[in-house]
């Protein structure tokens, strides 16, 4: 009797448990059907917490999570029949490219394969949303590539972000990425490269992958912000040759020209073949390149820059020049005659406002045999004759200058 009773009791308990289990399945199914009534319900079910949801059409919705690291795709959701929708998540760094024509296309990588999501119809709000998430994906790629670098400003070349720019105010580093299925990245420091910024004409040129290129900007404020940042950095770090006009970085041998308002040009003098002054322009011919930097300037800035180059060239030969003893004589506007008593020599310099064509000749006092004051047509010059009977004619703007050189040589060298 006890065995029969126990058996019946066990069967009864088992039956009750089976009935309860079947009831739970039906209740869960009913609750699920009742709960999933919207896209938000789908996202809640998947543990996806959105910051923004875009209801694109009756077949497709997109959502961006609060951490802004991924988007969710919900396709074919029907609140009357919730069993057939498709749900997918895409990490932002795996978005490879976007396109906008009559529709928007998002190309992304999923499980090692490239896929494309077509989005239509489109409007400005949706267009901004897509571009925003793509920008975030590109920023993440740049930050992953350069983890020690902090970038403050970002922009692209166009809506599709064919190129994407990142700039650091702290050290003027400029990173870029050429987007697509095989993205390429690079980084330069604008303070060590030739660049041109003109906010008035929205012109920006810098070397991308080693080639000088005009960089287009989708956001017009980006260029203004870089200009302000560079000007502030240059004024803070480098020698002021002329206020709001010319600055010089001695360490990198780079000169900066600006109108103080909208234009900024950097020129690395080590890479310059020659300089041409023409009308209201300064032309910089680049070594080993079929390229010329064309800087527009007013006459006073050109004159100030010429003075800077003259001083720059003189410093090449006048180290330890003693202004209390040695004599620097302006023979013409672009030639100088130096009597270097400290090292007992004379130096005749020509083309001081140039780079490659700048030249000079050095003659020791011991090698000078004679000096004569000469005139040819309207030109005055001091003729120096060496002990090897070489002749050096020092052209002078005025007769008095030639006479002064002659007197100094006779008094201090030929005595």
Residue pairs with C-beta under 8 A, 6 or more apart in sequence:
32 82
33 82
35 41
35 45
36 42
36 45
36 79
36 82
37 79
38 79
39 53
39 55
39 61
39 63
39 74
39 77
40 50
40 53
42 74
42 77
42 85
42 87
43 49
43 50
43 53
43 63
43 72
43 74
46 72
46 87
46 89
48 63
48 65
48 72
48 89
49 65
49 66
50 63
50 64
50 65
50 66
50 72
51 64
51 65
51 66
51 68
52 63
52 64
52 129
53 61
53 62
53 63
54 61
54 62
54 63
54 125
54 126
54 129
55 61
56 62
56 119
56 120
56 121
56 126
57 120
57 121
59 75
59 76
60 73
60 74
60 75
60 119
61 73
61 74
61 77
62 71
62 72
62 73
62 74
62 119
62 129
63 71
63 72
63 74
64 70
64 71
64 129
64 133
65 71
65 72
68 92
68 133
68 136
69 91
69 92
70 89
70 90
70 91
70 92
71 89
71 90
71 92
71 133
72 87
72 88
72 89
72 90
73 86
73 87
73 88
73 89
73 90
73 117
74 85
74 86
74 87
75 85
75 86
75 87
75 88
76 84
76 85
76 86
77 85
78 84
78 85
88 110
90 108
90 110
92 133
92 136
92 137
92 140
93 137
93 140
93 141
93 144
94 108
94 109
94 110
94 137
95 106
95 107
95 108
95 133
95 134
95 137
96 107
96 108
96 109
96 114
96 179
96 180
96 181
96 183
97 105
97 106
97 107
97 160
97 179
97 180
97 181
98 104
98 105
98 106
98 107
98 130
98 131
98 134
98 160
98 161
99 105
99 107
99 160
100 122
100 127
100 130
100 159
100 160
102 120
103 118
103 119
103 120
103 122
104 118
104 119
104 120
104 122
104 126
104 127
104 130
105 116
105 117
105 118
105 119
106 116
106 117
106 119
106 130
106 134
107 114
107 115
107 116
107 181
108 114
108 115
108 116
108 117
109 115
114 181
119 126
119 130
127 159
131 159
131 161
134 161
135 154
135 156
135 161
135 164
138 156
138 161
138 164
138 177
138 179
139 151
139 154
139 166
141 177
141 183
141 185
142 151
142 164
142 166
142 175
142 177
142 185
143 149
143 151
145 175
145 185
146 175
146 187
149 168
149 173
149 175
149 187
150 168
150 170
151 166
151 167
151 168
151 173
151 175
152 167
152 168
152 169
152 170
153 166
153 167
153 169
153 222
153 225
153 226
153 229
154 164
154 165
154 166
154 167
154 222
155 164
155 165
155 217
155 218
155 219
155 222
156 162
156 163
156 164
156 165
156 217
156 218
156 219
157 163
157 164
157 165
157 215
157 216
157 217
157 218
158 216
158 218
159 218
160 179
161 179
161 218
162 178
162 179
163 176
163 177
163 178
163 179
163 208
163 215
163 216
164 176
164 177
164 179
165 174
165 175
165 176
165 215
165 217
165 222
166 174
166 175
166 176
167 173
167 174
167 175
167 222
167 225
167 226
167 229
168 174
169 229
169 233
171 189
172 189
172 190
172 191
172 229
172 230
172 233
173 187
173 188
173 189
173 190
174 187
174 188
174 189
174 190
174 206
175 185
175 186
175 187
176 185
176 186
176 187
176 208
177 183
177 184
177 185
178 184
178 185
178 208
178 209
184 209
186 208
186 209
188 206
188 207
190 206
190 226
190 230
190 266
191 230
191 233
191 234
191 249
191 252
191 254
191 266
192 252
192 254
192 268
193 206
193 207
193 266
193 268
194 205
194 206
194 207
194 212
194 266
194 267
194 268
194 271
194 286
194 293
195 204
195 205
195 206
195 207
195 264
195 265
195 266
196 203
196 204
196 205
196 206
196 263
196 264
196 265
196 266
196 293
197 203
197 204
197 223
197 226
197 227
197 230
197 263
197 264
197 265
198 204
198 262
198 263
198 264
199 223
199 224
199 227
199 262
199 263
200 262
200 263
202 217
202 220
202 223
203 214
204 214
204 215
204 216
204 217
204 223
204 226
205 212
205 213
205 214
205 215
206 212
206 213
206 215
207 213
208 215
212 291
217 223
227 262
227 264
230 264
231 258
231 260
231 264
234 247
234 249
234 256
234 258
234 264
235 247
237 249
238 247
238 248
238 249
238 250
238 256
239 247
239 248
239 249
239 250
240 246
240 247
241 247
241 248
241 255
241 304
241 308
242 301
242 304
242 308
244 258
244 259
244 260
245 257
245 258
245 259
245 260
245 301
245 304
246 255
246 256
246 257
246 258
246 301
246 304
246 305
246 308
247 255
247 256
247 258
248 254
248 255
248 256
248 308
249 255
249 256
252 268
253 268
253 269
253 270
254 266
254 267
254 268
254 269
255 266
255 267
255 269
255 305
255 308
256 264
256 265
256 266
256 267
257 263
257 264
257 265
257 267
257 282
257 295
257 297
257 301
257 305
258 264
258 265
259 297
259 298
259 301
263 296
265 293
265 295
267 284
267 293
267 295
269 312
269 355
271 286
271 287
272 284
272 285
272 286
272 287
272 355
272 356
273 285
273 286
273 287
273 355
273 356
274 285
274 354
274 355
274 356
274 357
275 282
275 283
275 284
275 285
275 309
275 353
275 354
275 355
276 282
276 283
276 285
277 283
277 302
277 306
277 353
280 296
280 297
280 298
280 299
280 302
281 294
281 295
281 296
281 297
282 295
282 297
282 302
282 305
283 292
283 293
283 294
283 295
284 292
284 293
284 295
285 292
286 292
286 293
297 305
306 353
309 352
309 353
309 354
309 355
310 334
310 336
310 352
310 353
313 349
313 352
313 358
314 328
314 336
314 349
314 352
317 338
317 347
317 349
317 360
317 362
318 328
318 338
318 340
318 347
320 342
321 328
321 338
321 340
321 342
322 341
322 342
325 341
325 342
326 338
326 339
326 340
326 341
326 342
327 338
327 339
327 341
327 408
328 336
328 337
328 338
329 336
329 337
329 338
329 339
329 401
329 404
329 405
330 336
330 401
331 337
331 394
331 395
331 396
331 397
331 401
331 405
332 395
332 396
332 397
333 397
334 350
334 351
334 352
334 353
334 354
335 348
335 349
335 350
335 351
335 352
335 394
335 395
336 347
336 348
336 349
336 352
337 346
337 347
337 348
337 349
337 382
337 394
337 405
338 346
338 347
338 348
338 349
339 346
339 408
339 409
339 412
340 346
340 347
341 412
344 364
344 365
344 366
345 362
345 363
345 364
345 365
346 362
346 363
346 365
346 368
346 384
346 409
346 413
347 360
347 361
347 362
348 360
348 361
348 363
348 392
348 394
349 358
349 359
349 360
350 358
350 359
350 360
351 357
351 358
351 359
352 358
361 392
363 384
363 386
363 392
365 413
366 387
367 386
367 387
367 388
368 384
368 385
368 386
368 387
368 409
368 413
368 414
369 385
369 386
369 387
369 389
370 384
370 385
370 414
371 382
371 383
371 384
371 385
371 405
371 406
371 409
371 410
371 414
372 382
372 383
372 385
372 406
373 380
373 382
373 383
373 399
373 402
373 403
373 406
374 380
374 381
374 382
374 383
374 393
374 402
375 381
375 399
379 395
380 395
380 396
380 397
380 398
380 399
380 401
380 402
381 393
381 394
381 395
381 396
381 402
382 393
382 394
382 396
382 402
382 405
382 406
382 409
383 391
383 392
383 393
383 394
384 391
384 392
384 393
384 394
384 409
385 391
386 392
394 402
394 405
396 402
396 405
